[in-house]
Amino acid sequence: METAAGRVVSVSASAAHGFSKQPCDEIRLLAGLGVEGDAHCGATTQHRYKMAKDPTLPNLAQVHFLPVELFSEMAALGYTLAPGAMGENVLTEGIHLKTLPTGTLFAIGEAVVEISGIRDPCKQIDALGKGLTKAMFGRDAKGGLVRKAGIMGVVRTGGPVRAGDRIAITLPAKPHRPLEVV
């Protein structure tokens, strides 16, 4: 049962391993693999650090979602972010990404992505502005660590994704499991 909805602001991809991705008109999601033509596309981990440790790990970071609302928060701190700069594949609007439970489904047109976890901000973010990595961390009301660099997902059903597409959100059955770093 659908519980909420948001929308796609922009989509980005990059064939090369690097930090930022280039905005494009459309990305194509491939079931079990990720974004067609993106350096992180594959059934097993494509993250260089994780590949060096164990290249057989499943790829739980096939699609990176980032909320556009983060841009305003960072602008208030003096940082200017642009679509694709944080390495996201899908820039979203109207979804509180970090509050979703593991296993949440995003239906975007024909495509379906299952949310697998949260992105752990890395020091490469400072290439966009000194101190930005630190700004990607915060604390919740109970003092717990909050990561702001987006969430990751695994493609369950492939299809095209474009700016303006609606994102229908379906929560998994309870009990909900909080997002953990993938």
C-alpha positions in Angstrom: 0.0 0.0 0.0 1.4 3.4 -1.0 2.0 5.7 1.9 3.4 8.8 0.4 4.9 10.4 -2.7 7.7 12.7 -3.8 9.2 13.6 -7.1 12.5 13.4 -9.0 14.2 16.8 -9.4 17.1 15.5 -11.5 19.0 12.4 -12.5 22.8 11.9 -12.9 25.3 9.2 -13.9 29.0 8.8 -14.6 30.8 6.0 -16.4 34.0 6.9 -14.5 34.7 6.3 -10.8 34.9 9.7 -9.3 32.9 11.7 -6.8 30.4 13.8 -8.8 28.1 12.6 -11.6 26.8 14.5 -14.6 23.2 15.5 -14.8 21.4 14.0 -17.8 17.9 13.9 -19.2 17.2 10.2 -18.3 18.8 7.3 -16.5 17.8 3.7 -17.1 17.6 1.4 -14.0 18.6 -2.2 -14.6 17.1 -4.9 -12.3 19.7 -6.2 -9.9 22.4 -4.0 -11.3 21.8 -0.3 -10.9 22.1 2.6 -13.3 23.0 1.6 -16.9 26.4 3.0 -17.8 27.2 4.2 -14.3 30.5 3.2 -12.7 28.6 1.7 -9.7 26.4 -0.5 -11.8 26.8 -4.2 -11.0 25.4 -7.1 -9.0 28.5 -7.1 -6.7 29.9 -4.1 -4.9 31.4 -1.4 -7.3 32.6 0.9 -4.5 36.4 0.9 -4.8 37.1 0.7 -1.1 34.8 -2.2 -0.6 35.9 -4.0 -3.8 39.5 -4.0 -2.4 38.3 -5.7 0.8 35.9 -8.2 -0.8 34.7 -7.9 -4.4 32.1 -10.6 -3.9 29.9 -8.5 -1.6 26.4 -7.8 -3.0 25.9 -4.3 -4.4 23.6 -2.6 -1.9 24.4 0.8 -3.3 23.1 0.5 -6.9 21.2 3.8 -6.8 22.0 6.8 -4.7 19.1 9.1 -3.6 19.7 12.6 -2.2 17.1 15.1 -1.1 17.2 18.5 -2.8 16.1 20.0 0.6 19.7 19.4 1.7 20.9 22.1 -0.8 19.1 24.8 1.2 20.4 23.5 4.5 24.0 23.6 3.2 23.5 27.0 1.5 22.6 28.4 4.9 26.1 27.2 6.0 27.8 28.8 2.9 28.0 25.7 0.6 26.7 25.7 -2.9 25.6 22.3 -4.2 24.4 21.4 -7.7 22.6 18.4 -9.1 25.1 15.4 -9.4 27.8 17.1 -7.3 27.3 14.8 -4.3 27.4 11.7 -6.5 23.7 11.1 -6.4 21.8 9.3 -9.2 18.4 10.7 -8.2 17.8 14.1 -6.6 14.4 13.9 -4.8 12.0 16.4 -3.5 9.3 16.0 -0.8 10.6 12.8 0.9 12.3 12.6 4.3 14.8 10.0 3.1 16.7 9.5 6.3 13.6 8.6 8.2 12.5 5.7 5.9 13.0 2.1 7.1 15.1 -0.5 5.3 13.0 -2.3 2.7 10.9 0.8 1.7 10.0 0.6 -2.0 10.2 3.5 -4.4 8.1 3.1 -7.6 9.3 5.6 -10.2 7.4 5.0 -13.5 8.1 1.4 -14.4 11.1 1.1 -12.1 11.0 -0.1 -8.5 13.9 0.4 -6.1 14.2 -1.2 -2.6 15.9 1.1 -0.1 18.9 -0.8 1.4 20.6 1.7 3.7 22.1 5.0 4.3 25.2 6.5 2.7 28.1 7.2 4.9 29.6 10.6 4.0 33.3 10.3 3.1 36.1 12.8 3.2 35.9 13.3 -0.6 32.9 15.6 0.0 35.4 18.2 1.2 36.4 18.6 -2.5 33.2 20.5 -2.9 34.0 22.8 0.1 36.2 22.7 3.1 34.3 21.4 6.1 31.4 20.1 4.0 32.0 16.5 5.1 31.5 17.6 8.7 28.3 19.4 7.8 27.0 16.1 6.4 26.7 14.8 10.0 24.4 16.0 12.7 22.7 14.8 15.9 19.0 13.9 16.5 17.0 14.9 19.6 18.4 12.0 21.5 22.0 12.8 20.6 22.3 10.0 18.0 24.4 10.5 14.9 22.5 11.6 11.7 24.1 11.1 8.3 22.7 13.6 5.7 24.4 12.4 2.5 21.4 10.4 1.2 20.3 6.8 1.0 21.0 3.8 -1.2 18.8 1.3 -3.0 18.8 -1.9 -5.1 16.9 -2.0 -8.4 14.1 -4.6 -8.2 12.4 -3.7 -11.5 14.1 -1.7 -14.2 12.9 1.2 -16.3 13.7 4.8 -17.2 13.8 7.6 -14.7 13.5 11.3 -15.5 13.2 14.7 -13.8 9.6 15.3 -12.9 8.7 11.6 -12.4 6.6 10.9 -9.4 8.1 8.7 -6.6 5.4 6.5 -5.0 6.6 5.2 -1.6 5.5 1.9 0.0 6.7 1.1 3.5 7.6 -2.5 4.4 5.6 -4.5 6.9 6.3 -3.8 10.6 8.4 -4.0 12.6 10.4 -1.5 10.7 14.2 -1.7 10.6 16.1 1.6 10.7 18.5 2.4 7.9 22.1 1.4 8.5 25.2 2.3 6.6 25.7 0.2 3.4 
